[in-house]
Amino acid sequence: MAEKERRVWLDESPIIRRSIETGAFPEQIWEALTETELLGHWLADTASGWPAVGGTLSLTWERFSMTIDYKVAEVKVCQKLVLKSPMGNGQQTVTFGLRRAGKSTWVDLTDAPPSFTPNNPHSSADSNWQLSLAVLKLYVEKYFRRPRRSFMVVAKASFTFGEIMACYASREGLAQWLAETVEKWPQPNPIVGQPYRLIMPGGEVMSGHIMAVTDKEAIISWDEIAGFLELKTFSLGPGNQMLCLRGSGYGMDEESCARVEELLKPRLLQLTDYLDS
């Protein structure tokens, strides 16, 4: 390999770039990005810190016992927020940019790892950001400033991403585990923004719209609980894969949250049985 080509290859890192359009005003989105209470309504379970240059924002995901500390590197009110966090021998840089176009606001997200970071085929970072941006859009457009309560069920399974996405994002696949009746689901492929309606085996209704579909995961709004449901995967390599149903209800109380978890547990077990078969 020529030296120039080698330097170019070494300088490249797997940078994530994603954007989402929303009808919310930049001021709303800026509050959701920088107020610690509001960050706990859509991005992490809880947040603390001071969103000014030189300050630290700490984001905590309680069910995963994980906290990430981000140093605030740059702030341009209603325009740009840059966060940095140690990663390996360098720093991860997360940038949120806001731009107004007509009656819409675009949120542009860039997640850049340190230079020389090799590509990780098992990483779900890109998919996670797509789902997070979809939650941000739902939150600022429909549930702004309403606190949420989250639920989650997890099970170990063996799958390929093609197999799991057929179960997560197709009429036929959903009928194998989540829904007794699929009354509405866009065909042939789920289109973001399209409505859906499912009847679960106990008669419970799940309806809303499709928020995002990636190559590994999907997320749908769930109007009956005033929230959303993430159909997630975790893969740390062959033989170490997990399925996860995670979501939130805005204004949901603890008892209702527990009921949703109990409702989803048999559905996830049915999915693992279906994949095994």
C-alpha positions as a printed NumPy array, in Angstrom:
array([[  0.   ,   0.   ,   0.   ],
       [  1.328,   3.421,  -0.884],
       [  2.207,   5.644,   2.088],
       [ -0.401,   8.267,   1.104],
       [ -3.124,   5.622,   0.847],
       [ -2.055,   4.19 ,   4.197],
       [ -2.317,   7.592,   5.917],
       [ -5.793,   8.18 ,   4.482],
       [ -6.94 ,   4.787,   5.74 ],
       [ -5.533,   5.398,   9.215],
       [ -7.13 ,   8.834,   9.487],
       [-10.579,   7.512,   8.683],
       [-12.94 ,   6.603,  11.515],
       [-16.547,   5.374,  11.384],
       [-18.346,   8.707,  11.793],
       [-22.126,   8.635,  12.26 ],
       [-24.168,  11.348,  10.577],
       [-27.954,  11.432,  10.991],
       [-30.657,  14.094,  10.595],
       [-34.312,  14.341,  11.476],
       [-36.985,  16.877,  10.53 ],
       [-39.494,  18.161,  13.053],
       [-42.227,  20.742,  13.183],
       [-41.046,  21.965,  16.587],
       [-39.292,  25.306,  16.948],
       [-35.513,  25.43 ,  17.499],
       [-36.076,  26.904,  20.976],
       [-37.996,  23.787,  22.046],
       [-35.353,  21.443,  20.704],
       [-32.59 ,  23.487,  22.311],
       [-34.291,  23.15 ,  25.688],
       [-34.607,  19.389,  25.17 ],
       [-30.88 ,  19.218,  24.369],
       [-29.596,  21.367,  27.202],
       [-31.993,  21.255,  30.172],
       [-30.99 ,  18.32 ,  32.351],
       [-34.576,  17.559,  33.384],
       [-35.671,  17.407,  29.745],
       [-32.711,  15.241,  28.686],
       [-34.189,  12.663,  31.051],
       [-37.451,  12.817,  29.104],
       [-36.031,  11.435,  25.858],
       [-32.284,  10.632,  25.72 ],
       [-31.179,   9.117,  29.054],
       [-33.045,   8.037,  32.185],
       [-31.559,  10.937,  34.152],
       [-29.146,  13.781,  33.478],
       [-27.186,  16.191,  35.634],
       [-24.626,  18.928,  35.168],
       [-24.305,  22.365,  33.654],
       [-24.753,  22.882,  29.878],
       [-22.214,  25.695,  29.487],
       [-18.798,  25.601,  27.84 ],
       [-16.409,  23.861,  30.234],
       [-19.261,  22.245,  32.149],
       [-20.086,  18.552,  32.305],
       [-23.314,  16.817,  31.333],
       [-23.69 ,  13.363,  32.918],
       [-26.183,  11.037,  31.244],
       [-27.302,   7.919,  33.12 ],
       [-29.12 ,   4.829,  31.863],
       [-30.225,   3.243,  35.117],
       [-31.284,  -0.179,  33.83 ],
       [-27.849,  -0.632,  32.268],
       [-26.003,   0.843,  35.284],
       [-24.174,   3.146,  32.863],
       [-23.24 ,   6.821,  33.089],
       [-21.4  ,   8.802,  30.41 ],
       [-19.849,  12.168,  31.269],
       [-19.693,  14.67 ,  28.418],
       [-17.647,  17.861,  28.565],
       [-19.446,  20.767,  26.906],
       [-16.99 ,  21.962,  24.246],
       [-19.068,  24.464,  22.229],
       [-22.411,  26.199,  22.604],
       [-24.227,  28.383,  20.075],
       [-27.721,  28.894,  21.416],
       [-30.385,  27.288,  19.195],
       [-27.699,  26.432,  16.642],
       [-24.966,  24.1  ,  17.858],
       [-23.998,  21.966,  20.852],
       [-20.72 ,  20.009,  20.941],
       [-20.05 ,  17.377,  23.596],
       [-16.841,  15.393,  24.164],
       [-16.219,  12.246,  26.168],
       [-13.086,  10.088,  26.672],
       [-13.001,   7.033,  24.41 ],
       [ -9.998,   4.742,  24.15 ],
       [ -6.907,   6.876,  23.649],
       [ -8.879,   9.867,  22.398],
       [-12.265,  11.531,  22.598],
       [-15.697,  10.906,  21.188],
       [-17.252,  14.087,  19.805],
       [-21.033,  14.388,  19.568],
       [-22.384,  17.429,  17.73 ],
       [-26.003,  18.55 ,  17.519],
       [-26.772,  21.181,  14.888],
       [-30.106,  22.961,  14.447],
       [-31.23 ,  24.652,  11.251],
       [-34.566,  26.133,  10.244],
       [-36.003,  25.374,   6.797],
       [-39.413,  26.831,   6.089],
       [-41.767,  25.634,   8.814],
       [-39.47 ,  22.765,   9.799],
       [-36.445,  22.447,  12.044],
       [-33.719,  19.994,  11.15 ],
       [-31.621,  18.344,  13.837],
       [-28.245,  17.2  ,  12.469],
       [-26.316,  14.719,  14.592],
       [-22.648,  13.796,  14.163],
       [-20.964,  11.197,  16.367],
       [-17.212,  11.041,  15.691],
       [-14.935,   8.578,  17.525],
       [-11.201,   9.233,  17.97 ],
       [ -8.983,   9.047,  14.902],
       [ -7.784,   5.564,  13.978],
       [-10.846,   3.916,  15.557],
       [-11.501,   0.7  ,  13.601],
       [-14.969,  -0.092,  12.364],
       [-16.894,  -2.397,  14.71 ],
       [-19.366,  -4.573,  12.786],
       [-21.22 ,  -5.375,  16.019],
       [-21.767,  -1.734,  16.985],
       [-25.34 ,  -0.497,  17.297],
       [-24.332,   3.144,  17.718],
       [-25.769,   4.284,  14.386],
       [-29.039,   2.469,  15.023],
       [-29.205,   3.812,  18.583],
       [-28.881,   7.393,  17.349],
       [-31.593,   6.879,  14.731],
       [-33.957,   5.67 ,  17.445],
       [-32.937,   8.452,  19.844],
       [-33.576,  11.149,  17.237],
       [-36.972,   9.595,  16.538],
       [-37.791,   9.812,  20.26 ],
       [-36.649,  13.448,  20.317],
       [-38.998,  14.235,  17.428],
       [-41.947,  12.535,  19.15 ],
       [-41.161,  14.241,  22.442],
       [-40.884,  17.826,  21.182],
       [-43.883,  17.493,  18.865],
       [-46.308,  15.655,  21.156],
       [-45.169,  15.303,  24.767],
       [-42.926,  18.3  ,  25.397],
       [-42.098,  18.807,  29.09 ],
       [-44.12 ,  15.763,  30.154],
       [-42.002,  13.388,  32.285],
       [-41.833,   9.767,  31.306],
       [-41.591,   6.386,  32.989],
       [-39.691,   3.644,  31.189],
       [-40.1  ,  -0.122,  30.947],
       [-37.852,  -2.862,  29.569],
       [-37.767,  -6.633,  29.078],
       [-34.73 ,  -8.549,  27.794],
       [-34.108, -12.103,  26.576],
       [-31.163, -13.971,  25.112],
       [-31.633, -15.244,  21.556],
       [-29.766, -16.395,  18.488],
       [-30.539, -14.525,  15.282],
       [-29.262, -12.792,  12.201],
       [-30.241,  -9.169,  11.7  ],
       [-32.166, -10.151,   8.596],
       [-34.222, -12.618,  10.638],
       [-34.917, -10.229,  13.479],
       [-35.879,  -7.337,  11.219],
       [-38.373,  -9.602,   9.457],
       [-39.947, -10.111,  12.903],
       [-39.703,  -6.457,  13.913],
       [-40.837,  -4.709,  10.761],
       [-43.122,  -6.901,   8.649],
       [-46.777,  -7.845,   8.913],
       [-45.979, -11.555,   8.76 ],
       [-43.207, -11.347,  11.346],
       [-45.191,  -9.321,  13.892],
       [-48.031, -11.828,  13.645],
       [-45.661, -14.54 ,  14.91 ],
       [-45.104, -12.986,  18.321],
       [-46.394,  -9.488,  19.079],
       [-49.837,  -9.369,  17.483],
       [-52.721, -11.803,  17.28 ],
       [-54.18 ,  -9.613,  14.553],
       [-52.316,  -7.096,  12.408],
       [-55.097,  -4.732,  11.404],
       [-52.829,  -2.174,   9.731],
       [-49.176,  -2.302,   8.708],
       [-47.729,  -0.69 ,   5.564],
       [-46.664,  -3.072,   2.836],
       [-44.32 ,  -4.149,   1.373],
       [-41.908,  -2.18 ,   3.566],
       [-42.613,  -0.093,   6.668],
       [-42.477,   3.58 ,   5.793],
       [-41.534,   6.026,   8.519],
       [-44.534,   8.11 ,   9.51 ],
       [-47.116,   5.565,   8.331],
       [-49.838,   4.425,  10.782],
       [-50.178,   0.915,  12.179],
       [-52.642,  -0.932,  14.424],
       [-52.086,  -4.268,  16.189],
       [-54.309,  -6.383,  18.449],
       [-52.23 ,  -8.302,  20.979],
       [-53.164, -11.825,  22.172],
       [-54.878, -10.511,  25.331],
       [-56.961,  -8.084,  23.297],
       [-54.842,  -5.037,  24.074],
       [-54.601,  -2.508,  21.249],
       [-51.282,  -1.094,  20.105],
       [-51.51 ,   1.697,  17.552],
       [-49.627,   4.75 ,  16.393],
       [-47.082,   5.324,  13.645],
       [-43.722,   3.933,  12.611],
       [-41.013,   6.225,  13.941],
       [-37.834,   4.628,  12.552],
       [-36.564,   1.382,  11.068],
       [-32.846,   0.587,  10.88 ],
       [-30.958,  -2.49 ,   9.742],
       [-30.99 ,  -3.775,  13.345],
       [-33.933,  -2.212,  15.196],
       [-37.243,  -0.405,  14.954],
       [-39.306,   2.019,  17.014],
       [-43.045,   2.696,  16.941],
       [-45.2  ,   5.179,  18.802],
       [-47.768,   3.639,  21.133],
       [-50.746,   5.939,  21.475],
       [-52.553,   3.838,  24.09 ],
       [-49.786,   4.499,  26.619],
       [-48.927,   7.987,  25.315],
       [-45.416,   6.852,  24.444],
       [-43.367,   4.525,  22.295],
       [-41.894,   1.027,  22.021],
       [-38.365,   0.244,  20.867],
       [-37.761,  -3.166,  19.289],
       [-34.055,  -3.476,  20.037],
       [-31.126,  -5.845,  19.688],
       [-27.762,  -6.146,  21.365],
       [-24.989,  -8.116,  19.693],
       [-21.554,  -8.506,  21.25 ],
       [-20.565, -11.195,  18.766],
       [-21.707, -14.704,  17.783],
       [-23.383, -16.503,  20.67 ],
       [-23.806, -13.332,  22.688],
       [-26.969, -11.72 ,  21.392],
       [-29.92 , -10.208,  23.218],
       [-33.38 ,  -8.993,  22.285],
       [-34.889,  -6.059,  24.13 ],
       [-38.313,  -4.432,  24.22 ],
       [-37.876,  -1.008,  25.764],
       [-40.064,   2.057,  25.825],
       [-41.685,   4.838,  27.786],
       [-45.069,   6.258,  28.605],
       [-45.367,  10.017,  29.15 ],
       [-47.299,  10.648,  32.333],
       [-47.377,   6.899,  33.072],
       [-47.484,   5.852,  36.74 ],
       [-45.42 ,   3.064,  38.278],
       [-48.289,   0.567,  38.383],
       [-49.13 ,   1.064,  34.712],
       [-45.463,   0.71 ,  33.806],
       [-45.272,  -2.625,  35.634],
       [-48.379,  -3.83 ,  33.781],
       [-46.774,  -3.018,  30.432],
       [-43.657,  -4.997,  31.354],
       [-45.804,  -7.999,  32.334],
       [-47.698,  -7.635,  29.061],
       [-44.489,  -7.685,  27.011],
       [-42.646, -10.534,  28.774],
       [-44.624, -13.402,  27.144],
       [-44.475, -11.663,  23.798],
       [-40.67 , -11.546,  23.919],
       [-40.477, -15.182,  25.03 ],
       [-42.705, -16.135,  22.115],
       [-40.317, -14.298,  19.795],
       [-37.287, -16.19 ,  21.135],
       [-39.174, -19.49 ,  20.725],
       [-40.087, -18.555,  17.166],
       [-36.481, -17.723,  16.32 ],
       [-35.284, -20.994,  17.872],
       [-37.769, -22.953,  15.803]])
